[in-house]
Amino acid sequence: MKTKKYFYLIIICLLCNNMTAQVATLNKKSEPITKSFNHNKLFHEFEVNLSENKFFLASTTTNNLDIKTSVYDESGSKISEFDDNGLTGEFVKITSEKGGKFTIKIEPYSIEETGGSYTLSVECLENIGKSEEQRIKQQMRFWDNRAKKDLSGLGIVILQNGKTVLKESYGKANLEYDIPLTKSSVYDIASLAKQFTGYAVATMVEQNKLSLDDKVSKYLPELSSLGSKIKISDLVYHTSGLRDIGELFDLGAFGSKLTAERALEIISYQNTLNFEPGTRHSYSNTGYVLLAIIVERIANTSIREWSKDNIFSPLQMNNSFVNNDPELIIKNRAVAYKYYGNKTLFQQDNGMALVGSSALYSSLDDIAHWLAFFQSKNTNDQNLFRTMTTKGKLKTGEEVNYGFGLSVSNYRGLPFISHSGSTPAGFNTLIGHFPEHNLSFAIFSNSSSINPIEIIGRDIVETYLSQYFERPTKKENTVEFDISSIQKFEGHFQFNPDMTVQFYIDNDKFLVNANKDIHQLERVDATHFLLQALDSKVEFIVDANGGVNQAIVTSGGNIIADMPRVSASNIESVKESLETKITKPNFNDIIGTYYSDELLLNINISVEKEQLILLTSKHGRVPIQYTNDNFFTGFGDLEFIYENGSNPKRFQLSRGERLRNVIFRKINI
């Protein structure tokens, strides 16, 4: 009895200690705090007390750990979340005009990642800037602090009412020679190039040298088969169904350098489309490569020279040019870098000069002139920009939120013209324009390991335009979102042996996070939810005791995943259980050599220790995993075709929406 009494006393003491544990308070003089997680403590909380009109900024650096950070107000409502927003670390910031007590919650991104550690440091606590420009510079303090270190970075330019109100650079253009980024540093601006190709096409449409209804084969007889089905408008609005040239080049045996001319040759090898032209919108670089070639054939000059004569020289963009040579030496060039952890970095040359869709270089100084064109009061400029920002339409009449190389949408109720870009080498870019408020901005980065684009872009927009945002209103005949009835569905579920998904509530929305792809679920009834983004449904299974330990994902009437709930303590046993349930086909029926005449590629499939191995001369050895039915994954999605009960003699390879159903046929039958 005495032993039992002491046991209960120990338990009570432990509970009391947990209940009375102090939440660390952060202030301007706080020393850096280093912490780690374990299975019993999957999050940490820190308190920040702010007086009126204060700006707070803290940063985290991690060691073998991926984290996310959330901020809650005094009522317990989440007001912001930060994840993957920094370079060799992340930041969290609070702007408080009224003051109050805030809670910062830090947790591992995945329930499987409880090892490693992080360090939290307060970077500044000061009064909110008085002007918009001061507040933007304040928001950029994190990057300014990072620029003092030996790191690559970014540049930002903002125009309002035709005037440049901010133009700043942070970090290094070249780490080897310690060269800082400046306003004249030349970046590869990636897919922002499409709007310049769009300008060229719109100009030729205005001059009646080209019609949107023309068939592509009129200008590109090399594509006589597929080109006869596709119109110029399909290339402009991404409704052509053509496979993406980047995916084709990455997969196929087409050498190490890719130019527009080589791209045209590769596209001519394709026998089928991803979908019927005009029936869907699917972003594809291929269309804009072909548009550049068409412009060249109509103008009888290179797209490089046409752009120089008709865009860059008139707008005094003296350091901007189309690059049709992947080996070109570029003065004032910003080099792109990648970071792994806090140590390893390298630069990467992707060997591409895909004019039309990318391969355009510019600087902050130059892009400011392009933004001024967006805001021009010149009648001809306004007419051309109106053409460029006219939305496309599908055959059904449904509008496509895309114009001539520009996305045409709304942000918080405000008309918004924009485009983003990234390259395998490591550049990230964004351009945005709010026509009703004459506000335009551009952000260039030379590091793929940071994600400043959406974060900084959102800061710019909210600083200048938040007073104009559309406020949510209660719709008639709607049912109030009942948080209490959905909270029991929150948690981690095992989608397959290699991936967990998380269901959670954020700002009265029920969301799922699947490998950092976040989608909203819409409630159908008490336990069923619609996941429209993935054309799927989710059913949560409630047991006799009211517990929820299972969720089933279906699509088109088929079960995609039967997911058990997991915690940090049982995740390994759940994975093992899932693996034992999988019934795999006979791998010996599949092994052999397959060939695609669209990719000029041989693939050999063999079995090694009960594991299917895919081998190509380009990609080396790639393990592929069985998923369900006749499907495998690991090198894209492979579907083996069984006919008349015989062993498969071909398979279809797909990689997302940009490359569908490339046929490989067995050649050693």
Secondary structure, 3 states (H helix, E strand, C coil): CHHHHHHHHHHHHHHHHHHHCCCEEECCCCCCEEEECECCECCEEEEEEECCCEEEEEEEEEECCCEEEEEECCCCCEEEEECCCCCCCEEEEEEECCCEEEEEEEEECCCCCCCCEEEEEEEEEEECCCCHHHHHHHHCHHHHHHHCCCCECEEEEEEECCEEEEEEEECEEECCCCEECCCCCEEECHHHHHHHHHHHHHHHHHCCCCCCCCEHHHCCHHHHHHHCCCEHHHHHCCCCCCCCHHHHHHHCCCCCCEEHHHHHHHHHCCCCCCCCCCCCCCCCHHHHHHHHHHHHHHHCCCHHHHHHHHHHCCCCCCCCEECCCCCCCCCCECCCEEEECCCEEECCCCCEECECCECEEECHHHHHHHHHHHCCCCHHHHHHHHHHCCCEECCCCCEECECCCCEEEEECCEEEEEEEEECCCCCEEEEEEEHHHCEEEEEEECECCCCHHHHHHHHHHHHHHHHHCCCCCCCCCCCCCCHHHHHHHCEEEEEECCEEEEEEEECCEEEEEECCEEEECEECCCCEEEEHHHCEEEEEEECCCCCEEEEEEEECCEEEEEEEEECCCCHHHHHHHHHHHCCCCCHHHCCEEEEECCCCEEEEEEEECCEEEEEECCCEEEEEEEEECCEEECCCEEEEECCCCCCCCEEEEEECCCEEEEEEEECCC
